[in-house]
Amino acid sequence: TLADVLAIHKRYGVPLNPLYGIGAMRVGCWPCIMSRKSEIRTIALKFPERIEEIRQAEQEFEKTYGRYSSFFPASTVPERFRTKPFQREDGTWINVASIDDVVRWSMTGDRARGSWEDDPVKEPIGCNSGFCE
């Protein structure tokens, strides 16, 4: 259980990842592709260097492999925010979201002014703690 994990950390003096201390729910891959919109927004505002690293990784992947690889699944971000053309295996084209598209989307909506602590969205089934590492 989560209580067991926290007790073991305390017993052996192993600190939790400091990102948990600022409210992150998932930090093993930061940001996790399952991050909530509010987490992406907070990362973009407080840690823009991380967004830049992801942007560079996306560009390097495309340069190296000749195709684009989006950080987030196509269905995560509304279509109107997806700007990067991508050809599927069946030959059809769709737009996917770059990290810049994801950040732009994260700054919209009613909850855009809050932080992830204010976000009432429930965790996906199967992840009861977010302690992925």
N, C-alpha and C positions, 0 to 999 in steps of 0.2 A: 504494500500500500504506500501511498504518498507519505503517511506518517512514519512508516518504517524507513523509507529513504531519508527523510529529514533526521530521524533519530541516529541513523548510521553516520550521516555527515557530522552530526554534533559529537557523537561518541569518539570518532577518529579525528576530529578537528579539521575536516575537509570542508573548505568553504564552497558554497554554491556559486555557480557562475554569477558574477555581479549583475548581469543583465536581468536576472530574476528580481533583483532588488529594485529595479526601476519599472517593474510591472510586466516584463516580457513573459509570455506564456510558453514560447518555444524558442530555444536558442542553439540547439545542436548545429543546425544549418541556419545561419543568421542573415537575412530572415528566412524562416521556414516557408516553403511553398504553400503551407497551410495557414500562414499568418493571417490574422484578421486585418481588415482595411485600416483600422486605427493603429495597429502595430507598424504597418508600412509607413503610414503618415508620420508617426513618431520617429522612426528610424531616419526618414528623409529629413526631418527638421532638426533632430539632435545629432545625427551621425551621417551627414551627407557624404563623407568619404566612403562609407560602406556602399551607398548607392553608386558612387563612381566606380568602385571595384567591380560591382555587378555589371555595370554598363561596359566596362572594359572587357570583362569576361565574355559577354554576349558578342561584342565586336570581334574579339580574338577567335572565338569559336567559328563565327561566320567566315572570317578570313582564312582560317586553317582548313575547315571542312567544306567550304563552298555552299553552305546552307545555314539558315538561321536556327537558333535554338532559344526558345523563350524560357525565361525563368519560371513563369507561371503557366499552368495549363490554360488552354484557350478559353475554357468555360468559366474561369475565375473572374475575369474582368469583362464588363459589359461590352458588347460589340462596338458601340460608338467610341470607345476609348482605344480600340486596337488599331494600330497604324502600320504594323509591319507585315507585308505580304509573305505568305508561306504556302508552298505547294505540298499538298498531302501525297501520300503514297499512291492514291488512286488518280492523281493528276489534277484534282480540283484545287482551287486556290481559296484560301481564307486569310483574314487578317488576324494576327496574334499580337499580344501585348509585349512591348519591350519594358524594361524596368522603368523607363521614363513614362511610359503610358500608365503603368501600375501606380507610380507616384502621383501622376496627374489625377487619376481616378480616386486615389486615397484622400485627396484634398477636397473632394466634393461631398455633398449630401448633408443631412441634418446633423450627423455625428462628427463632421469634419472639424468642428471647433473643440471637441473634447479630446481626452487622451484614452489610451486603451483601457485604463482602469474604469472609465465611464461606459465602456462598450458592453451592452447587455447580451451580445450574441453568445449563444451557447457553444461549448466546445464540440467538435465533431465526435460522433460515437467512436469509441475505440481508443481515445486518448484521454485518460482521466487526470493527467497531471501536467503534461507538457514537458516533463523532465526526460527529454529524448536522448540526452547524452548519457 
